Amino acid sequence: MFSSIAPLARLNPFYAPHFQPIQDGVRKRAEPTEALTTRRSLAAASAGEEYSCAYGSNRFFLLCGLGGIISCGTTHTALVPLDLVKCRMQVDPQKYKSIFNGFSVTVKEDGVRGLAKGWAPTFIGYSMQGLCKFGFYEVFKILYGNMLGEENAYLWRTSLYLAASASAEFFADIALAPMEAAKVRIQTQPGYANTLREAVPKMFGEEGIWAFYKGVAPLWMRQIPYTMMKFACFERTVEALYKYVVPKPRSECTKGEQLVVTFVAGYIAGVFCAIVSHPADSVVSVLNKEKGSSASQVLQRLGFKGVWKGLFARIIMIGTLTALQWFIYDSVKVYFRLPRPPPPEMPESLKKKLGLTE
């Protein structure tokens, strides 16, 4: 499948736009058309720098998946203490009244090591999720872009980002669900299990395979809106930052400067991600703790105020998390010399239709 996408990817407006719109007119890009289809500069690399693979090739998708593993697995694991306190605030708000109180109670009861509970399922689960999320996003972005055609892919690019990210997250959550269920049991049920090796056989013995996948529907409720916001908001924020904030064209920015833009756009996207996904996150935390409950029962019991418990902690966690993930993912692309196309630009054919060119 991937190999069939490769030749189509080169025709995509996200790959090699020929024109760059500016506020007071239209400026033609200085690079010749032939060069644009064969090589692109990586960040601030010289115009003649070669890429390690073609945009849309099997190697490109695999390395994007590797970037997803590194970015998601490491960042989620690093934030396990904050995630643990957030989950406990959601399932037992009477005991864990605030972030600082939650940390204090946890350290008092379990010691400092207690803050690391659930690190193993977090690392494994979110590494697998990152593989599918970033890898499949690149696949679906190219696939849907070519289904729409060059002009529509540009005009409907926000919808394209939303559709590609939703499709990728659907599969990513199936990969994440078993480890997410084990993580929540370890973190929120004192005495249930202290390690992944203890939790998995115990959960399987009690509820069978259902124990690992009963939370997949609430995960979709939480993660699909989150990921749609994460990718669409990030892509459009990057576009806006280069257009209105960064004082020079992207092609003149160094790699470091471009990665700073990536981090800032990632943090802005992360704040919105936290808000849209928090109610479902509260339901998932309670659902995985309790036996025999359904998502609708948990939602009804929590009520409107209950589903927003722990939002401030989640905004801090998800904002930082999303910014770091995009920064690491983009850095992996730079390290492996993968194509990093600039924000999409209006195709020449569309400019002619709109009367923007002679």
Salt bridges, closest charged atoms under 4 A:
GLU31 OE1 - ARG29 NE 3.50
GLU50 OE2 - ARG39 NH2 2.60
ASP83 OD1 - LYS86 NZ 3.29
ASP83 OD2 - LYS183 NZ 2.71
GLU109 OE2 - LYS95 NZ 2.86
ASP110 OD2 - ARG88 NH1 3.49
GLU138 OE2 - LYS333 NZ 3.10
GLU151 OE1 - LYS353 NZ 2.80
GLU169 OE1 - LYS133 NZ 3.67
GLU180 OE2 - LYS183 NZ 3.95
GLU180 OE2 - ARG222 NH1 3.34
GLU206 OE1 - ARG185 NH1 3.63
GLU206 OE2 - LYS291 NZ 3.78
GLU207 OE2 - ARG185 NH2 2.60
GLU207 OE1 - LYS214 NZ 3.57
GLU235 OE2 - LYS141 NZ 3.18
GLU239 OE2 - ARG157 NH2 2.76
GLU239 OE1 - ARG236 NE 3.44
GLU257 OE1 - LYS248 NZ 3.16
ASP281 OD2 - LYS86 NZ 2.75
ASP281 OD1 - ARG222 NH1 2.52
ASP281 OD2 - ARG314 NH1 3.63
GLU290 OE1 - ARG301 NH2 2.70
ASP330 OD2 - ARG340 NH2 2.92
GLU345 OE2 - ARG29 NH1 3.21
GLU348 OE2 - LYS352 NZ 3.56
